[in-house]
Amino acid sequence: MTLSQVASPPLPHELLEQIFDSLGQPSLHACSLTCRSWYASSIAFLYTYPLISGANFDTFVAAICPSINAHVRHNGLASLVKVLDMSHLVHNGRKSLTARLLGRMKGSLESFIAPQATFAPTTPTSINSLAALSKCHALRTLNLTLVSEAIPHSALFSSISQLHHLHTLHLPHSFASSESTSVFTYPPALRALHITGSITDSALFDLATRASFALTHTTIASTPHLSPIPITIFLSSVCDTLTSVKIGPNMRTCAMGGVLRGNPGYGEIVLPSMPSLREMSVVLVYVDWRQVKQPFSHFPQLRRITLNTDEETSGEDEMPGMVGPDKFADAVENGTMPQLRIVRVRKHLKRWTVSFGAGCSEERRRYRVGYLDALLKDKAREDRRQREGNDDTALQEVSADDLVSETEAGVIFFGPSRKT
């Protein structure tokens, strides 16, 4: 018997699973066609996160739900899908088909990104996608950003209020305020809310005044119609539990409020006290830093801050009241913001002119930025020494996840420089 005639022993199922867990979709598809044992081991990985496009959508639907009758030819593939990303579909399929897919995957689906045109909030001629979504009890992440049809508050939250594992919600691009006066019931586990698109002031005001939740993360960006006052009210309603907040860019009304400060009808966002906040990204011109005598005292746990700009404005680094590197350095040294370690600054704001007066030399500005950078790096080194020395106080104040290395700490400039 020659060596070529000796059959190779099959790979253990456990080893195959470890291999398939690291492969991409094309490789998994090839493996599933090799033999029965490889198919049995790879099929779950292949369908966990299917890559759906307009070219393969019909084939995917035929595999998941070949019949409109949920009990006909049930092949079990739908129960393998955990992430359904339909963001690459534009006019493929039908609204009723989206609802049918959700119905088939209701027991396993953990993340859903809705398509632009075939997610129906309510329609008399097809199955309601929200009704099907309400039965996906394993869902943890729901992204409705691309949905083009306006969804009223009451319709959305009445559908998802019983999704007890839902942690992250991206509101639809078109979000309508509700005529109902009842208090909204939010999913009990909701911690991250992301707001973008054409949401109106009244819709955000509804969120702020008619809901009760404990958010830890929120994003408000690319909302051209939102004005500063509803944003201030919304942040005030969730400020006690927030650990991460991002405001902007691409918010035209807020940008104009910063440019036209002092004029009737315009204003800026007033940041409330956020005692648990650890990370912030903000467009400086959106915020009125002059409203509070010591604005940094609002954020005693802040570790990272990103100072951004807005394409709608120019020269915003020259505006009165804008904070600069000297204010950050003072806040770190006097204990107002003792946890700060990283300051990321858009290059458009590199000069921070207003912190030194119009006549301040460029050399003086570089010195102040350099001073803050060195101060933050020194604090990061001190954190490391305290943790390595098992200092009990330091261990309580700085968790391992928040610990910043010396190379990561400091002032970091990002983005392209402004063209002159």
C-alpha positions as CSV (number, residue, x, y, z in Angstrom):
1,M,0.0,0.0,0.0
2,T,1.4,3.3,-1.0
3,L,1.4,6.5,1.1
4,S,-1.1,8.0,-1.3
5,Q,-3.6,5.2,-0.6
6,V,-3.6,5.8,3.1
7,A,-6.7,7.8,4.0
8,S,-6.0,10.9,6.1
9,P,-8.0,11.0,9.3
10,P,-10.7,13.7,9.4
11,L,-10.0,16.8,11.4
12,P,-11.8,17.0,14.7
13,H,-15.0,19.1,14.6
14,E,-13.7,21.4,17.4
15,L,-10.5,22.1,15.4
16,L,-12.5,22.9,12.3
17,E,-14.7,25.3,14.2
18,Q,-11.6,27.2,15.5
19,I,-10.3,27.4,11.9
20,F,-13.6,28.6,10.4
21,D,-14.1,31.2,13.2
22,S,-11.1,33.1,11.7
23,L,-12.1,32.9,8.0
24,G,-14.0,35.5,5.9
25,Q,-17.2,34.9,4.0
26,P,-15.6,33.8,0.6
27,S,-13.4,31.3,2.3
28,L,-16.2,30.0,4.4
29,H,-18.3,29.5,1.3
30,A,-15.6,27.5,-0.4
31,C,-15.1,25.4,2.7
32,S,-18.8,24.6,2.9
33,L,-18.6,23.1,-0.6
34,T,-15.7,20.8,0.2
35,C,-17.4,17.9,2.0
36,R,-20.2,17.1,4.4
37,S,-18.2,17.4,7.5
38,W,-16.8,20.8,6.5
39,Y,-20.3,21.9,5.6
40,A,-21.7,20.9,8.9
41,S,-18.9,22.8,10.7
42,S,-18.8,26.0,8.5
43,I,-22.5,26.6,7.8
44,A,-23.1,28.3,11.2
45,F,-20.2,30.7,10.7
46,L,-21.3,31.4,7.1
47,Y,-24.8,32.5,8.1
48,T,-24.0,34.2,11.4
49,Y,-23.1,37.4,9.5
50,P,-24.2,37.1,5.9
51,L,-22.8,39.7,3.5
52,I,-25.9,40.8,1.7
53,S,-25.8,42.9,-1.5
54,G,-28.2,43.6,-4.4
55,A,-26.5,40.8,-6.4
56,N,-27.1,38.0,-3.9
57,F,-30.2,39.2,-2.1
58,D,-32.7,37.0,-4.0
59,T,-30.5,33.9,-3.4
60,F,-30.2,34.7,0.3
61,V,-34.0,35.1,0.6
62,A,-34.6,31.8,-1.2
63,A,-32.3,30.1,1.3
64,I,-33.8,31.7,4.4
65,C,-37.5,31.7,3.6
66,P,-38.2,29.9,0.3
67,S,-42.0,30.0,1.0
68,I,-44.3,32.7,2.3
69,N,-45.6,30.0,4.7
70,A,-43.4,30.0,7.7
71,H,-44.0,26.2,8.2
72,V,-43.1,25.1,4.7
73,R,-39.6,23.8,4.0
74,H,-38.1,25.1,7.2
75,N,-34.4,24.4,6.8
76,G,-33.0,25.9,10.0
77,L,-30.7,28.5,8.3
78,A,-32.7,31.4,9.6
79,S,-31.9,30.4,13.2
80,L,-28.2,30.8,12.4
81,V,-28.3,34.5,11.5
82,K,-27.2,36.8,14.3
83,V,-26.4,39.9,12.3
84,L,-28.6,41.1,9.4
85,D,-27.1,44.0,7.6
86,M,-29.4,45.3,4.8
87,S,-27.6,48.7,4.5
88,H,-26.3,47.9,1.0
89,L,-29.8,47.3,-0.4
90,V,-31.7,50.2,-2.1
91,H,-34.7,49.0,-4.0
92,N,-34.2,45.3,-3.7
93,G,-37.0,43.3,-2.3
94,R,-40.3,44.4,-0.8
95,K,-41.4,45.8,2.6
96,S,-43.3,42.6,3.3
97,L,-40.2,40.6,2.5
98,T,-38.2,42.5,5.1
99,A,-40.8,41.8,7.7
100,R,-40.8,38.1,6.7
101,L,-37.0,37.8,7.1
102,L,-37.3,39.4,10.5
103,G,-40.0,36.9,11.4
104,R,-37.9,34.0,10.4
105,M,-34.9,35.2,12.4
106,K,-36.7,36.4,15.5
107,G,-35.2,33.8,17.8
108,S,-31.6,34.4,16.9
109,L,-31.1,37.9,15.5
110,E,-28.9,40.1,17.7
111,S,-28.1,43.0,15.3
112,F,-30.2,44.5,12.5
113,I,-29.3,47.3,10.1
114,A,-32.5,48.3,8.2
115,P,-32.6,49.0,4.5
116,Q,-33.4,52.4,3.1
117,A,-36.6,51.8,1.2
118,T,-38.0,48.4,2.2
119,F,-38.5,48.9,6.0
120,A,-42.2,49.8,6.5
121,P,-43.2,51.4,9.8
122,T,-46.8,50.9,9.0
123,T,-48.6,50.1,5.7
124,P,-52.1,48.8,5.0
125,T,-50.9,46.7,2.1
126,S,-48.0,44.8,3.6
127,I,-46.8,43.3,6.8
128,N,-45.6,45.8,9.4
129,S,-41.8,45.6,9.8
130,L,-42.1,47.1,13.3
131,A,-44.5,44.4,14.3
132,A,-42.0,41.7,13.1
133,L,-39.2,43.6,14.8
134,S,-41.0,43.6,18.1
135,K,-40.7,39.8,18.3
136,C,-36.9,39.7,17.9
137,H,-36.3,39.3,21.6
138,A,-32.6,38.6,21.3
139,L,-31.9,41.9,19.5
140,R,-29.1,43.9,21.0
141,T,-28.4,46.5,18.3
142,L,-30.9,48.2,16.1
143,N,-29.8,50.7,13.4
144,L,-32.6,52.5,11.5
145,T,-30.4,55.4,10.3
146,L,-31.0,54.7,6.6
147,V,-34.8,54.3,6.8
148,S,-36.3,57.0,4.5
149,E,-39.9,56.9,5.8
150,A,-40.6,58.9,8.8
151,I,-41.4,56.8,11.9
152,P,-43.4,58.4,14.7
153,H,-42.1,58.1,18.3
154,S,-45.1,56.2,19.5
155,A,-44.9,53.6,16.7
156,L,-41.2,52.9,17.2
157,F,-41.1,52.7,21.0
158,S,-44.3,50.8,21.4
159,S,-42.7,48.1,19.1
160,I,-39.3,47.9,20.8
161,S,-40.2,48.6,24.4
162,Q,-40.3,44.8,25.2
163,L,-36.9,44.1,23.6
164,H,-35.2,43.5,27.0
165,H,-31.7,42.9,25.5
166,L,-31.7,46.0,23.2
167,H,-28.6,48.0,24.2
168,T,-27.9,50.3,21.2
169,L,-30.4,52.2,19.1
170,H,-29.7,54.4,16.0
171,L,-32.7,56.5,15.3
172,P,-34.0,56.8,11.7
173,H,-32.9,59.6,9.5
174,S,-36.5,60.9,9.3
175,F,-37.9,60.8,12.8
176,A,-41.4,62.4,13.4
177,S,-42.7,63.7,16.7
178,S,-45.7,62.0,18.2
179,E,-49.2,63.5,18.6
180,S,-49.7,61.2,21.6
181,T,-49.2,62.7,25.0
182,S,-48.3,59.5,26.8
183,V,-44.9,58.8,28.2
184,F,-42.7,56.7,26.0
185,T,-41.5,53.3,27.3
186,Y,-38.0,52.6,26.4
187,P,-36.3,49.2,26.3
188,P,-35.0,48.6,29.8
189,A,-31.4,47.7,28.7
190,L,-31.0,50.7,26.3
191,R,-27.7,52.4,27.0
192,A,-26.6,53.9,23.7
193,L,-28.7,56.3,21.6
194,H,-27.4,57.8,18.4
195,I,-29.3,60.7,16.7
196,T,-28.7,61.8,13.2
197,G,-30.5,63.0,10.1
198,S,-33.6,65.2,9.8
199,I,-34.9,64.9,13.4
200,T,-36.7,68.1,14.4
201,D,-36.6,70.2,17.6
202,S,-40.0,68.9,18.7
203,A,-39.0,65.3,18.2
204,L,-35.9,65.7,20.3
205,F,-37.9,67.6,22.9
206,D,-40.3,64.7,23.1
207,L,-37.3,62.4,23.7
208,A,-36.1,64.6,26.5
209,T,-39.4,65.2,28.3
210,R,-41.5,62.1,27.8
211,A,-39.0,59.3,28.4
212,S,-37.1,57.8,31.3
213,F,-33.9,55.9,30.7
214,A,-30.3,55.7,31.8
215,L,-28.1,56.3,28.8
216,T,-24.3,55.9,29.0
217,H,-23.5,56.8,25.4
218,T,-25.1,59.3,23.0
219,T,-24.3,60.8,19.7
220,I,-25.9,63.9,18.1
221,A,-24.4,64.6,14.7
222,S,-25.3,65.4,11.1
223,T,-28.6,66.9,12.3
224,P,-28.9,70.1,10.2
225,H,-32.3,71.2,11.6
226,L,-31.7,70.8,15.4
227,S,-31.2,74.0,17.4
228,P,-29.2,74.3,20.6
229,I,-32.0,74.6,23.1
230,P,-33.6,71.1,22.6
231,I,-30.1,69.6,22.6
232,T,-29.3,71.3,25.9
233,I,-32.6,70.0,27.4
234,F,-32.0,66.5,26.1
235,L,-28.5,66.3,27.5
236,S,-29.8,67.6,30.9
237,S,-32.3,64.8,31.0
238,V,-29.6,62.1,30.6
239,C,-26.5,63.8,32.1
240,D,-26.3,61.8,35.3
241,T,-25.4,58.5,33.7
242,L,-23.6,59.5,30.5
243,T,-20.0,58.2,30.1
244,S,-19.5,59.1,26.5
245,V,-21.0,62.0,24.4
246,K,-20.4,63.2,20.9
247,I,-21.9,66.4,19.5
248,G,-21.4,67.3,15.9
249,P,-20.2,67.9,13.3
250,N,-22.5,68.9,10.4
251,M,-25.1,70.6,12.4
252,R,-25.9,73.7,10.5
253,T,-28.3,75.4,12.9
254,C,-25.9,74.9,15.8
255,A,-23.0,76.3,13.8
256,M,-25.0,79.4,12.9
257,G,-25.8,79.8,16.6
258,G,-22.1,79.9,17.4
259,V,-21.3,82.4,14.6
260,L,-24.3,84.7,15.4
261,R,-24.0,84.5,19.2
262,G,-25.6,87.5,20.9
263,N,-28.2,87.9,18.1
264,P,-31.9,87.3,18.9
265,G,-33.0,83.8,17.9
266,Y,-29.6,82.2,18.1
267,G,-27.8,80.5,20.9
268,E,-25.4,77.8,21.8
269,I,-25.5,74.5,23.6
270,V,-25.0,74.7,27.4
271,L,-23.4,71.5,28.6
272,P,-24.9,70.3,31.9
273,S,-22.8,68.7,34.7
274,M,-21.9,65.1,33.7
275,P,-20.3,63.6,36.7
276,S,-19.7,60.2,35.1
277,L,-18.5,61.4,31.7
278,R,-15.2,59.8,30.6
279,E,-15.1,60.7,26.9
280,M,-16.3,63.7,24.9
281,S,-16.2,64.8,21.3
282,V,-17.6,68.3,20.6
283,V,-17.4,71.0,18.0
284,L,-16.2,74.0,20.0
285,V,-18.4,76.6,18.2
286,Y,-21.6,74.8,19.2
287,V,-21.0,75.2,22.9
288,D,-21.2,78.4,25.0
289,W,-18.3,77.9,27.4
290,R,-19.0,81.3,29.0
291,Q,-22.2,80.2,30.6
292,V,-20.4,78.5,33.5
293,K,-17.6,80.1,35.5
294,Q,-15.6,76.9,35.7
295,P,-16.9,74.8,32.9
296,F,-14.4,72.0,33.4
297,S,-15.8,71.3,36.9
298,H,-18.7,69.7,35.2
299,F,-16.6,66.8,34.1
300,P,-14.5,65.5,37.0
301,Q,-14.0,62.0,35.4
302,L,-13.2,63.1,31.9
303,R,-10.3,61.1,30.4
304,R,-10.5,61.9,26.7
305,I,-11.8,65.0,24.8
306,T,-11.9,65.6,21.1
307,L,-12.2,69.3,19.9
308,N,-13.7,69.3,16.5
309,T,-14.7,71.9,13.9
310,D,-17.6,72.4,11.5
311,E,-17.5,72.9,7.8
312,E,-20.3,75.4,8.1
313,T,-18.1,77.9,9.9
314,S,-14.7,79.4,9.4
315,G,-12.3,81.1,11.8
316,E,-14.1,79.6,14.8
317,D,-10.8,79.3,16.6
318,E,-10.8,83.1,16.8
319,M,-14.1,83.5,18.6
320,P,-14.4,85.0,22.0
321,G,-15.0,82.6,24.9
322,M,-13.4,79.6,23.2
323,V,-11.3,77.4,25.5
324,G,-7.6,76.8,24.8
325,P,-4.7,74.7,26.1
326,D,-4.1,77.0,29.1
327,K,-7.6,76.3,30.4
328,F,-7.1,72.6,30.1
329,A,-3.7,72.8,31.9
330,D,-5.2,74.8,34.7
331,A,-8.1,72.3,35.1
332,V,-5.7,69.4,35.4
333,E,-3.3,71.1,37.8
334,N,-5.9,72.5,40.2
335,G,-7.8,69.2,40.4
336,T,-10.9,70.4,38.6
337,M,-10.4,67.8,35.8
338,P,-7.8,65.5,37.4
339,Q,-8.5,62.4,35.1
340,L,-7.8,64.1,31.8
341,R,-5.1,62.4,29.8
342,I,-5.9,62.8,26.0
343,V,-6.8,66.0,24.2
344,R,-7.4,65.5,20.5
345,V,-7.6,68.7,18.5
346,R,-8.6,69.3,14.9
347,K,-5.8,71.0,13.1
348,H,-8.1,73.9,12.2
349,L,-8.0,74.8,15.9
350,K,-4.2,74.4,16.3
351,R,-3.5,78.0,17.1
352,W,-6.1,78.3,19.9
353,T,-5.6,82.1,19.4
354,V,-8.3,83.3,21.8
355,S,-6.5,81.7,24.8
356,F,-3.7,84.2,24.6
357,G,-5.1,87.3,23.0
358,A,-4.9,88.5,19.4
359,G,-1.4,89.8,19.9
360,C,0.1,86.6,21.4
361,S,3.1,85.3,19.5
362,E,3.1,81.9,17.8
363,E,6.0,80.8,19.9
364,R,3.9,81.5,23.1
365,R,1.1,79.4,21.7
366,R,3.4,76.5,21.0
367,Y,4.7,76.8,24.5
368,R,1.3,76.5,26.0
369,V,0.3,73.5,23.8
370,G,3.7,71.9,24.6
371,Y,3.1,72.5,28.3
372,L,-0.3,70.8,28.3
373,D,1.1,67.9,26.2
374,A,4.0,67.4,28.7
375,L,1.6,67.7,31.7
376,L,-0.8,65.0,30.4
377,K,2.1,62.6,29.7
378,D,3.5,63.2,33.2
379,K,0.1,62.4,34.6
380,A,-0.1,59.2,32.5
381,R,3.4,58.1,33.9
382,E,2.2,58.8,37.4
383,D,-0.9,56.6,36.8
384,R,1.3,53.8,35.7
385,R,3.6,54.1,38.6
386,Q,0.7,54.1,41.1
387,R,-0.9,51.1,39.5
388,E,2.4,49.1,39.4
389,G,3.0,50.1,43.0
390,N,-0.5,48.8,44.0
391,D,-1.6,52.2,45.3
392,D,-5.2,51.5,46.6
393,T,-6.4,55.1,45.9
394,A,-5.1,55.0,42.4
395,L,-6.7,51.6,41.7
396,Q,-10.1,53.0,42.8
397,E,-9.8,56.2,40.6
398,V,-8.4,54.6,37.4
399,S,-9.6,51.3,36.1
400,A,-7.5,49.1,33.8
401,D,-9.6,49.9,30.8
402,D,-9.1,53.7,31.4
403,L,-5.4,53.5,32.0
404,V,-3.6,55.5,29.3
405,S,0.0,54.9,28.3
406,E,2.6,57.7,28.1
407,T,2.7,57.3,24.3
408,E,-1.1,57.7,24.0
409,A,-1.4,60.6,26.4
410,G,-1.0,64.3,25.5
411,V,-2.2,66.7,22.8
412,I,-2.9,65.0,19.5
413,F,-3.7,66.9,16.3
414,F,-5.7,65.2,13.7
415,G,-7.3,65.9,10.3
416,P,-6.1,68.1,7.4
417,S,-5.0,71.6,8.0
418,R,-7.3,74.4,6.9
419,K,-6.6,75.6,3.4
420,T,-5.8,79.3,3.1
